[in-house]
Amino acid sequence: MDYDLVIVGCGPVGAMAANLAGQAGLSAVVIDEAEQIYDLPRAIHFDAQIMRILQQACLADAVLPYTRVTERSTFYGADSKIIRVHDWPASTSYGWQPHYMFYQPELERVLRAGLRRHQQVDLLLGVRVTGLEQHPSSVSATTEDMLTGELGQITGRYLIGADGASSLMRTACGIRLLDRNFDEQWLVVDVRTDAELAGPNESEMFCDPARPSTRVPGPGNHHRWEFMLLPGESPRDIQQPEAILGLLKPWLRADQFEIIRASVYRFHALVAEQWRAGRVFLAGDAAHQTPPFLGQGLCHGLRDVQNLILKIGAARAGGPEDALLDSYQAERRPHVEQIIDIAVAVGRDICLLDPVAAAERDQRMREAAANGTELQTTFQAVPPLRGGLFTTTPGAGELFPQPAVRTTARTTARFDDVVGDEVAMVATASTARELRALADELAMPLIAAERSSAEQSLLAAVSEDLDGWLAERQARVAIVRPDRYVHGTARGLGEAETMARDLRALLPGNRRG
């Protein structure tokens, strides 16, 4: 056996999988046929949860300098007047700000540099995977050196196909993509400019039936525009410099910007029918493709590999393999489909070309905003997970908050940094005292939600912000997974002990390697 894990594709999703595998103590190899990072921007947005995953990989501080925090999203109607404004708060309950814009080549450089920390993780560039073969306890990938043509074979216990929308791994497994009925062509234009454009940290969506478009500020002087192609327009013609200059004319003069990239994309809504085939798993664009209207495409992929590495690490540590690995699709696919469906609904509203229908949309959205009934589900925190390994108790499947906690050493740190890559128990102060022995037996960090520090000597850590979370769910205890999702909540000690023991059996050990 060469490795615990073979990862095909070293874009952001594959590179994140390898970093998390290294954190989990797994041996892994990442294979990519390109020798260099693709040095042009593609994905541009991630949210607070993704920064939290970067925190788990100990890379958040390295990524921050290459981001811009966005503070507002403004939608303009067919009459060029505002129909919706979203002002984002300065922080979220997850410990990071709601929305970040980033420059993908820099993100990839940080992720690849992070791999050097893990001696058991190898990176093979300029090598492509040409096929795979599955065995009862392993999977073998056939490789070809792109320079010499030399053939080879690499074997791992598991393989992740993070090789993009045209995934060879998906094709090799005979897995179909299911169409969720959205397909529109848009021109994406990235430029460098020092011009002042609206609010410096504000994205804009122009829902104009004459030409739906968006403007998004990236980090530094990077800005992006997206323009919908109209019926009969040629992708080749609209990418010509004179056409781009005409599209950007409302914002910029020709001497004010430099084009970094201009490409026409098909905005798809596709989901793989299966995400697991034996010991092969699909993640990122290989498993799903999301219209960009919520900025969730890359976010999906990074959530995929966080979930998957947790399960693979637990299986490698002796957990029940099939139950763990089957739960990957059971938890992630419905979650992705839910967000895709919201993105499709938003996209259909934005892409209206009928002036009458667009005017009706504008009126509906303005009335909803005035009445406080607008589509909050579109822009609120990421929805919970369901099924899989979760219980059906209140709060199960929710992403747990990340407050600052006071440790027994009387220092303050973020919740995730205190508990590490472990299952954690969070309990009311009185309940925490009674769970101390169980937490020690199961090697679970114990966080007490209390407003007094009188019991600090008895507790692993205390927080002033979690008692309200428990009270809202009528619970005394929450069992939190290493990916920070709530496994379940309990009202009584017996229920809490059963739940904790059950999850420890599923996840026997997830400490950093």
C-alpha positions as CSV (number, residue, x, y, z in Angstrom):
1,M,0.0,0.0,0.0
2,D,1.6,3.3,-1.1
3,Y,-0.8,5.7,0.7
4,D,-3.9,6.0,2.8
5,L,-5.3,8.4,0.2
6,V,-4.7,9.3,-3.5
7,I,-6.1,12.7,-4.5
8,V,-6.5,13.4,-8.2
9,G,-6.4,17.1,-8.9
10,C,-4.5,19.8,-7.1
11,G,-6.8,22.8,-7.5
12,P,-8.2,24.4,-4.3
13,V,-10.3,21.4,-3.4
14,G,-7.6,18.7,-3.9
15,A,-5.0,20.9,-2.2
16,M,-7.4,21.4,0.8
17,A,-8.1,17.7,1.0
18,A,-4.3,17.0,1.2
19,N,-3.8,19.6,3.9
20,L,-6.6,18.2,6.0
21,A,-5.3,14.7,5.4
22,G,-2.0,15.8,6.7
23,Q,-3.6,17.4,9.7
24,A,-5.4,14.0,10.4
25,G,-2.2,12.0,10.2
26,L,-3.1,10.3,6.9
27,S,-0.5,9.6,4.2
28,A,-1.6,11.1,0.9
29,V,-0.4,11.9,-2.6
30,V,-1.9,14.7,-4.7
31,I,-1.5,14.2,-8.5
32,D,-2.0,17.0,-11.1
33,E,-1.1,17.0,-14.8
34,A,-0.3,20.8,-14.7
35,E,3.2,21.6,-13.4
36,Q,2.2,25.2,-12.4
37,I,-0.8,26.8,-10.7
38,Y,-3.2,28.3,-13.2
39,D,-2.2,31.9,-12.8
40,L,-5.6,33.6,-13.6
41,P,-8.6,34.2,-11.4
42,R,-11.5,31.8,-11.4
43,A,-13.5,31.4,-8.1
44,I,-13.6,34.7,-6.2
45,H,-15.8,34.2,-3.1
46,F,-15.9,32.2,0.0
47,D,-17.7,32.6,3.3
48,A,-17.1,32.4,7.1
49,Q,-17.4,28.7,7.2
50,I,-14.6,28.3,4.6
51,M,-12.4,30.6,6.6
52,R,-13.2,28.3,9.5
53,I,-12.0,25.3,7.5
54,L,-8.8,27.2,6.6
55,Q,-8.4,27.8,10.3
56,Q,-8.7,24.0,10.9
57,A,-6.0,23.5,8.4
58,C,-3.9,26.2,10.2
59,L,-3.9,28.4,7.1
60,A,-6.4,31.1,7.8
61,D,-3.8,33.7,8.8
62,A,-1.8,33.0,5.6
63,V,-4.8,33.4,3.4
64,L,-6.2,36.6,5.0
65,P,-3.8,39.1,3.3
66,Y,-5.1,37.9,-0.1
67,T,-8.7,38.6,0.7
68,R,-11.2,41.6,0.7
69,V,-14.0,41.6,3.1
70,T,-17.3,42.6,1.4
71,E,-19.7,44.7,3.5
72,R,-22.7,45.1,1.2
73,S,-24.5,43.6,-1.7
74,T,-26.8,45.8,-3.8
75,F,-29.3,44.7,-6.4
76,Y,-30.6,47.2,-9.0
77,G,-33.8,46.7,-11.0
78,A,-34.9,47.2,-14.5
79,D,-35.3,50.9,-13.8
80,S,-31.7,51.1,-12.4
81,K,-33.1,51.8,-8.9
82,I,-32.3,49.7,-5.9
83,I,-34.6,46.7,-5.3
84,R,-32.6,44.9,-2.5
85,V,-29.7,45.8,-0.2
86,H,-27.9,43.4,2.1
87,D,-25.5,45.0,4.6
88,W,-23.3,42.2,6.1
89,P,-22.4,42.4,9.8
90,A,-18.9,42.9,10.9
91,S,-18.7,39.3,12.1
92,T,-20.6,36.1,12.4
93,S,-21.2,33.6,15.1
94,Y,-18.7,31.4,13.4
95,G,-15.8,33.6,14.4
96,W,-15.1,35.1,11.0
97,Q,-16.7,37.8,8.8
98,P,-19.5,36.7,6.5
99,H,-18.0,37.1,3.0
100,Y,-14.5,37.2,1.6
101,M,-13.4,37.9,-2.0
102,F,-10.1,36.4,-2.9
103,Y,-7.6,35.9,-5.8
104,Q,-7.6,32.2,-6.6
105,P,-3.9,31.8,-7.6
106,E,-2.8,33.2,-4.3
107,L,-5.1,30.9,-2.4
108,E,-3.7,28.0,-4.3
109,R,-0.1,29.1,-3.5
110,V,-1.0,29.2,0.2
111,L,-2.6,25.7,0.1
112,R,0.3,24.2,-1.8
113,A,2.9,25.8,0.6
114,G,0.9,24.3,3.4
115,L,1.6,20.8,2.1
116,R,5.2,21.2,2.9
117,R,4.4,20.9,6.6
118,H,3.3,17.3,6.3
119,Q,6.1,14.8,5.6
120,Q,3.5,12.1,4.8
121,V,1.9,14.1,2.0
122,D,3.5,14.0,-1.5
123,L,2.8,16.3,-4.5
124,L,3.2,14.9,-8.0
125,L,3.0,17.6,-10.7
126,G,3.2,17.1,-14.5
127,V,1.6,13.6,-14.0
128,R,-1.8,12.6,-15.2
129,V,-4.0,9.7,-14.0
130,T,-5.1,7.7,-17.0
131,G,-7.2,5.0,-15.3
132,L,-8.0,3.3,-12.1
133,E,-8.7,-0.2,-10.8
134,Q,-10.4,-1.1,-7.6
135,H,-9.5,-4.0,-5.3
136,P,-11.2,-5.3,-2.1
137,S,-9.0,-3.1,0.2
138,S,-7.4,-0.6,-2.1
139,V,-7.6,1.4,-5.4
140,S,-4.8,1.7,-7.9
141,A,-4.3,4.7,-10.2
142,T,-2.4,4.3,-13.5
143,T,-0.2,7.4,-14.1
144,E,1.7,8.9,-17.0
145,D,4.5,11.4,-16.7
146,M,3.5,14.3,-19.0
147,L,7.1,15.0,-20.0
148,T,8.7,11.6,-20.4
149,G,5.6,9.4,-21.1
150,E,6.7,7.1,-18.3
151,L,3.9,5.0,-16.9
152,G,3.4,4.1,-13.3
153,Q,1.0,3.0,-10.7
154,I,0.0,4.4,-7.3
155,T,-2.1,2.5,-4.8
156,G,-4.1,3.9,-1.9
157,R,-6.8,2.7,0.5
158,Y,-9.1,5.4,-1.0
159,L,-9.1,7.9,-3.9
160,I,-10.7,11.3,-4.1
161,G,-11.5,12.6,-7.6
162,A,-11.1,16.4,-7.3
163,D,-10.3,16.7,-11.0
164,G,-12.9,19.3,-12.0
165,A,-16.0,19.5,-14.1
166,S,-14.8,17.2,-16.8
167,S,-13.6,14.6,-14.2
168,L,-11.9,11.6,-15.6
169,M,-12.4,9.8,-12.3
170,R,-16.2,10.4,-12.6
171,T,-16.1,9.0,-16.1
172,A,-13.9,6.0,-15.1
173,C,-16.5,5.1,-12.4
174,G,-19.4,5.4,-14.9
175,I,-21.2,8.1,-12.8
176,R,-23.7,10.3,-14.5
177,L,-24.3,14.0,-14.0
178,L,-27.9,14.9,-13.3
179,D,-29.1,18.2,-14.8
180,R,-31.1,20.5,-12.5
181,N,-32.3,22.6,-15.4
182,F,-30.2,25.7,-15.5
183,D,-27.9,26.6,-18.4
184,E,-26.9,30.2,-19.3
185,Q,-23.8,31.7,-21.0
186,W,-22.1,34.6,-19.3
187,L,-18.9,36.5,-20.1
188,V,-16.6,36.9,-17.1
189,V,-14.1,39.8,-17.3
190,D,-11.4,40.3,-14.7
191,V,-9.5,43.6,-14.7
192,R,-7.0,45.5,-12.7
193,T,-8.0,49.1,-12.0
194,D,-7.3,51.8,-9.4
195,A,-10.5,53.6,-10.2
196,E,-13.1,54.1,-7.4
197,L,-16.2,52.1,-8.2
198,A,-19.3,52.5,-6.0
199,G,-18.6,51.4,-2.4
200,P,-15.0,49.9,-2.2
201,N,-16.3,46.8,-0.5
202,E,-19.7,46.5,-2.2
203,S,-20.8,44.0,-4.9
204,E,-23.5,45.0,-7.3
205,M,-26.0,43.0,-9.3
206,F,-27.7,44.8,-12.2
207,C,-31.0,43.0,-13.0
208,D,-31.5,44.9,-16.2
209,P,-33.4,42.9,-18.9
210,A,-31.4,44.7,-21.5
211,R,-28.2,43.0,-20.1
212,P,-28.1,41.3,-16.7
213,S,-24.6,41.9,-15.2
214,T,-22.7,42.0,-12.0
215,R,-19.7,43.8,-10.5
216,V,-17.6,42.3,-7.7
217,P,-14.6,43.9,-6.1
218,G,-11.7,41.5,-5.5
219,P,-8.7,42.0,-3.3
220,G,-6.4,45.0,-4.1
221,N,-7.1,46.5,-7.5
222,H,-8.7,43.3,-8.9
223,H,-12.4,43.7,-10.0
224,R,-14.7,41.3,-11.8
225,W,-17.6,41.9,-14.1
226,E,-20.0,39.3,-15.4
227,F,-22.3,39.9,-18.4
228,M,-25.1,37.6,-19.6
229,L,-25.0,36.8,-23.3
230,L,-28.2,37.7,-25.1
231,P,-29.9,35.5,-27.6
232,G,-28.0,35.2,-30.8
233,E,-24.7,36.6,-29.4
234,S,-21.5,34.8,-30.2
235,P,-19.1,33.8,-27.4
236,R,-16.2,34.5,-29.7
237,D,-17.4,38.0,-30.7
238,I,-18.2,39.2,-27.2
239,Q,-14.7,38.3,-25.9
240,Q,-13.1,40.7,-28.4
241,P,-11.4,43.8,-26.8
242,E,-13.7,46.3,-28.5
243,A,-16.8,44.4,-27.2
244,I,-15.4,44.3,-23.7
245,L,-14.6,48.0,-23.8
246,G,-18.1,48.7,-24.8
247,L,-19.5,46.6,-21.9
248,L,-17.2,48.3,-19.3
249,K,-17.9,51.8,-20.6
250,P,-20.5,52.7,-17.9
251,W,-17.7,52.2,-15.3
252,L,-14.3,52.7,-16.9
253,R,-12.4,54.5,-19.6
254,A,-10.1,52.4,-21.8
255,D,-7.0,54.0,-20.1
256,Q,-8.2,53.0,-16.6
257,F,-8.0,49.3,-16.7
258,E,-6.0,46.2,-17.7
259,I,-7.8,43.0,-18.7
260,I,-6.5,40.0,-16.8
261,R,-8.9,37.5,-18.3
262,A,-12.1,37.4,-20.4
263,S,-13.9,34.1,-20.9
264,V,-17.4,32.9,-21.6
265,Y,-18.7,30.3,-19.2
266,R,-21.8,28.2,-19.1
267,F,-23.5,28.6,-15.7
268,H,-24.7,25.0,-15.0
269,A,-26.7,23.3,-12.3
270,L,-25.4,19.7,-12.3
271,V,-25.1,17.1,-9.5
272,A,-23.4,13.6,-9.8
273,E,-25.8,10.7,-9.3
274,Q,-23.4,9.0,-7.0
275,W,-20.5,10.5,-5.0
276,R,-19.0,7.2,-4.0
277,A,-18.1,4.2,-6.1
278,G,-16.4,1.6,-3.9
279,R,-13.2,3.3,-2.7
280,V,-13.4,6.3,-5.0
281,F,-15.1,9.5,-4.0
282,L,-16.0,12.6,-6.0
283,A,-15.6,16.1,-4.6
284,G,-15.9,19.7,-5.8
285,D,-16.8,20.3,-9.5
286,A,-16.4,16.6,-10.2
287,A,-19.4,16.0,-8.0
288,H,-21.5,19.2,-8.7
289,Q,-21.6,22.4,-10.6
290,T,-23.4,25.4,-9.2
291,P,-24.6,28.7,-10.8
292,P,-22.4,31.5,-9.3
293,F,-25.3,33.7,-8.0
294,L,-24.6,32.9,-4.3
295,G,-20.9,32.5,-4.7
296,Q,-21.0,28.9,-3.3
297,G,-19.3,26.8,-6.0
298,L,-15.9,26.6,-4.3
299,C,-17.4,26.6,-0.9
300,H,-19.3,23.4,-1.7
301,G,-16.0,21.7,-2.7
302,L,-14.1,22.7,0.4
303,R,-17.0,21.5,2.6
304,D,-17.0,18.2,0.7
305,V,-13.4,17.4,1.5
306,Q,-13.6,18.5,5.1
307,N,-16.5,16.1,5.5
308,L,-14.8,13.3,3.6
309,I,-11.4,13.6,5.3
310,L,-13.2,13.3,8.7
311,K,-14.8,10.1,7.6
312,I,-11.7,8.6,5.9
313,G,-9.6,9.4,9.0
314,A,-12.2,7.8,11.3
315,A,-12.3,4.7,9.1
316,R,-8.5,4.5,9.1
317,A,-8.6,4.7,12.9
318,G,-10.9,1.7,13.2
319,G,-14.4,3.2,12.8
320,P,-17.1,1.4,10.8
321,E,-16.0,1.9,7.2
322,D,-19.2,1.6,5.2
323,A,-21.3,3.5,7.7
324,L,-18.8,6.4,7.7
325,L,-18.1,6.5,4.0
326,D,-21.7,6.1,2.9
327,S,-22.6,9.1,5.1
328,Y,-20.5,11.4,2.9
329,Q,-23.1,11.5,0.1
330,A,-26.0,11.2,2.5
331,E,-24.9,14.4,4.3
332,R,-23.4,16.4,1.5
333,R,-25.5,15.8,-1.6
334,P,-28.9,17.1,-0.2
335,H,-27.1,20.1,1.2
336,V,-25.5,20.9,-2.1
337,E,-28.8,20.4,-3.9
338,Q,-30.6,22.7,-1.6
339,I,-28.1,25.5,-2.2
340,I,-28.1,24.9,-5.9
341,D,-31.8,25.1,-6.1
342,I,-31.7,28.5,-4.3
343,A,-29.0,29.7,-6.6
344,V,-31.1,28.6,-9.6
345,A,-34.1,30.5,-8.3
346,V,-32.0,33.6,-7.8
347,G,-30.5,33.1,-11.3
348,R,-33.8,32.9,-12.9
349,D,-34.9,36.2,-11.3
350,I,-31.6,37.9,-12.4
351,C,-31.7,36.5,-15.9
352,L,-35.1,37.8,-16.8
353,L,-35.0,39.4,-20.3
354,D,-38.7,40.2,-20.6
355,P,-39.2,43.9,-19.4
356,V,-42.7,43.2,-18.1
357,A,-41.6,40.2,-16.1
358,A,-38.6,42.1,-14.8
359,A,-40.8,45.0,-13.7
360,E,-43.0,42.6,-11.8
361,R,-40.0,41.1,-10.1
362,D,-38.8,44.5,-9.0
363,Q,-42.1,45.3,-7.5
364,R,-42.3,42.0,-5.7
365,M,-38.8,42.4,-4.3
366,R,-39.3,46.0,-3.2
367,E,-42.6,45.0,-1.4
368,A,-40.9,42.1,0.3
369,A,-38.0,44.3,1.5
370,A,-40.5,46.9,2.8
371,N,-42.5,44.2,4.6
372,G,-39.4,42.5,6.0
373,T,-40.4,39.3,4.2
374,E,-37.7,39.1,1.5
375,L,-35.9,35.8,0.7
376,Q,-33.7,35.7,3.8
377,T,-33.0,32.0,3.1
378,T,-31.0,33.0,0.1
379,F,-28.5,35.0,2.1
380,Q,-28.6,33.7,5.7
381,A,-26.1,31.3,7.2
382,V,-25.4,28.0,5.4
383,P,-28.4,25.6,6.0
384,P,-27.9,22.6,8.3
385,L,-26.9,19.1,7.2
386,R,-29.4,16.3,7.6
387,G,-29.3,12.5,7.6
388,G,-26.0,10.6,7.6
389,L,-24.5,10.4,11.0
390,F,-26.7,13.0,12.6
391,T,-29.3,12.4,15.2
392,T,-32.8,14.0,14.9
393,T,-32.5,16.0,18.1
394,P,-32.9,19.9,18.1
395,G,-29.9,21.6,16.6
396,A,-28.5,18.4,15.0
397,G,-26.8,19.1,11.7
398,E,-26.3,22.8,12.5
399,L,-22.9,24.4,12.2
400,F,-21.9,25.1,15.8
401,P,-20.9,28.7,16.8
402,Q,-17.3,29.7,17.3
403,P,-17.2,32.1,20.2
404,A,-14.1,33.1,22.1
405,V,-13.7,30.9,25.1
406,R,-11.8,31.4,28.4
407,T,-9.5,28.5,29.1
408,T,-8.5,27.1,32.5
409,A,-5.2,28.9,32.1
410,R,-7.3,32.1,32.0
411,T,-6.4,32.9,28.4
412,T,-8.9,33.5,25.6
413,A,-8.9,31.6,22.3
414,R,-11.3,30.7,19.5
415,F,-13.5,27.6,20.2
416,D,-12.1,25.5,17.4
417,D,-8.5,26.2,18.5
418,V,-9.3,25.1,22.0
419,V,-11.0,21.8,21.1
420,G,-8.7,20.9,18.2
421,D,-9.7,18.2,15.7
422,E,-11.8,16.3,18.2
423,V,-15.4,15.5,19.1
424,A,-16.3,18.0,21.8
425,M,-19.0,18.2,24.5
426,V,-20.6,21.6,25.3
427,A,-22.8,21.7,28.4
428,T,-24.4,24.0,30.9
429,A,-22.2,24.7,33.8
430,S,-23.9,22.3,36.3
431,T,-24.1,19.6,33.7
432,A,-20.5,20.0,32.7
433,R,-19.4,19.2,36.3
434,E,-21.3,15.9,36.1
435,L,-19.9,15.1,32.6
436,R,-16.2,15.6,33.6
437,A,-15.4,11.9,34.2
438,L,-17.1,10.9,30.9
439,A,-15.3,13.5,29.0
440,D,-12.0,12.3,30.4
441,E,-12.8,8.7,29.7
442,L,-13.7,9.4,26.1
443,A,-10.9,12.0,25.6
444,M,-13.4,14.7,24.6
445,P,-12.8,18.4,25.3
446,L,-15.5,19.7,27.5
447,I,-16.7,23.3,27.1
448,A,-19.0,24.8,29.8
449,A,-21.5,27.4,28.9
450,E,-21.7,29.6,32.0
451,R,-21.5,33.3,32.9
452,S,-19.5,32.8,36.0
453,S,-15.9,31.7,36.1
454,A,-16.2,30.3,39.6
455,E,-16.0,26.7,38.3
456,Q,-13.0,27.2,36.1
457,S,-10.8,24.8,38.0
458,L,-13.2,22.0,37.2
459,L,-13.6,22.6,33.5
460,A,-11.6,22.4,30.3
461,A,-12.8,25.7,29.1
462,V,-15.7,28.1,29.7
463,S,-17.6,30.4,27.4
464,E,-20.2,33.2,28.1
465,D,-21.9,32.8,24.7
466,L,-23.1,29.2,24.4
467,D,-25.7,29.0,27.2
468,G,-28.2,30.9,25.0
469,W,-27.6,28.5,22.1
470,L,-28.3,25.5,24.3
471,A,-31.4,27.2,25.8
472,E,-32.9,27.9,22.4
473,R,-32.8,24.2,21.7
474,Q,-34.0,23.2,25.1
475,A,-30.8,21.2,25.7
476,R,-28.2,20.8,28.4
477,V,-25.6,19.2,26.2
478,A,-24.4,19.5,22.6
479,I,-22.1,16.9,21.0
480,V,-20.0,18.7,18.3
481,R,-18.1,16.8,15.6
482,P,-14.6,17.8,14.5
483,D,-16.1,19.4,11.4
484,R,-18.0,21.7,13.8
485,Y,-21.4,20.3,13.0
486,V,-23.6,19.4,15.9
487,H,-24.1,15.6,16.0
488,G,-27.0,16.0,18.5
489,T,-28.2,17.6,21.6
490,A,-29.5,16.1,24.9
491,R,-31.7,17.2,27.8
492,G,-30.4,14.6,30.3
493,L,-27.2,13.0,31.3
494,G,-28.1,9.6,30.2
495,E,-29.0,10.7,26.7
496,A,-25.8,12.8,26.5
497,E,-23.7,9.8,27.6
498,T,-25.3,7.5,25.0
499,M,-24.9,10.0,22.3
500,A,-21.2,10.7,23.2
501,R,-20.4,7.0,23.3
502,D,-22.1,6.4,20.0
503,L,-20.2,9.1,18.2
504,R,-16.9,8.1,19.8
505,A,-17.5,4.6,18.3
506,L,-18.1,6.2,14.9
507,L,-15.2,8.6,15.2
508,P,-12.6,6.7,17.3
509,G,-9.8,9.3,17.0
510,N,-9.4,12.5,15.0
511,R,-6.4,14.2,16.6
512,R,-3.9,16.0,14.5
513,G,-1.1,13.9,13.2
